[in-house]
Amino acid sequence: MIDGPSVEHDVWEYYKARSPGQIVVLGPDLFNGTHAQLAAARDQIGATFPMLLNGSLGIGNENLWNVVYGDRDNYAVINKQGIVRYNAFDHYAYGSRYHLNELRGCIDSLLTVTTGVDDGTLPHAFSLDASPNPARDAMALELANPGERSLPARVDVYDLAGRSVAVLWDGLASQGVTRMTWSGRGAGGASVAPGVYLVRARIGDTLLTKRVLRVR
């Protein structure tokens, strides 16, 4: 459940806005609950993507139990030909299978990209985004520069007491989106304690702040 809001915002909403009609997110219920239970789960995580009943009954096209998803919470990418291109079950234990960078990397490799056309994907304003948020593992950050030239930029992580935790970027940020990752470790390499942190980005004369949550 804790990953559900990120799946909604950082996968489903993300690709609907950037690559409309090219991906479908499905959430099969592998515990074969009732309509009411599935509706309650959908409302709890705020899901607008389809959620499917009877994901493990082994009937018709809903036989997803052993084919893709394993025993429980898992993430897989299947291409249009029905071939599984990514399956977190093969690499991670239950409870630590949501890796947004890997999911997006696989999905991006399958998308149809149109070149030579202004598709409106350049940012229109300075912005700082972090996902997944909350995060147990690596967190992807995107710093948007809508200008026509590169600008000096620095991205730092602070705790709520204002102490510096890590420096994620210190250099030029070109036009478009500069991407970086925070592994949840401090400057010394040790994992930080669970809790709320502030990611602050200064790009040119603009200061941006994002609250992020690390969880176990």
Steps between C-alpha positions, in 0.01 A plus 500: 500500500781744578615490135150559362503882496835499318375250242201729442697827478846397380405228253135526394457880509862555386461299178143611430635856482819423306406202280120492483350171386830311503486323836237339723547445874311202645472411867388134537371388839694182577307431819164459320314748717149633453392797291463702822850412620652591165309829494625580852859430395458717191366788706775464760780544247309740273535274196337597171666219302302173453506254790404140425316244712599133521858541385599157629202279421663362186203565273525644151729799458498569874747217572772737619602323821787285378550648155620848601425625845626233737351470845414863582595868454709511184570719198537384141516658156342312209537618141228508233595150387434361848869448582610577856781752463550571871400308812607626843414158646813362331729745678352616830340348806144577603476844658775662294386449140399853403789665313364792300821568308508142370130504410527829311821391330333188363179679405689780326683243285166375368338833416460639152688830484429759231802707400520834324169620646447740787281283721481751784709292738746779586421639844318832524621590849774421749399198704636226724337158514580192707367146456411268650409711799486340760796279406662193649780471245639734234309821432507661155517880486432723202606864481329689217666793323263679258765748385685506170843453655670294767497642853718429804310271735549328832272244664544416871318285752446640853343361813228698679761654730664661197807273498643402162454129427614457139588692185322352198603746228749783467554622146317625193138402433422511129168595344240234570514254788810405698458162671678370806449234767516503878573154640396601851860529617681791658830653397690233695326215320280382789124464459304786653235443764136478389325834511432824315779676310518815289645495149605852403599597150648832397500553124610842383318744728216257576474299823279190512422273797340156510403307815576131471439205730732205556336187641632161603 
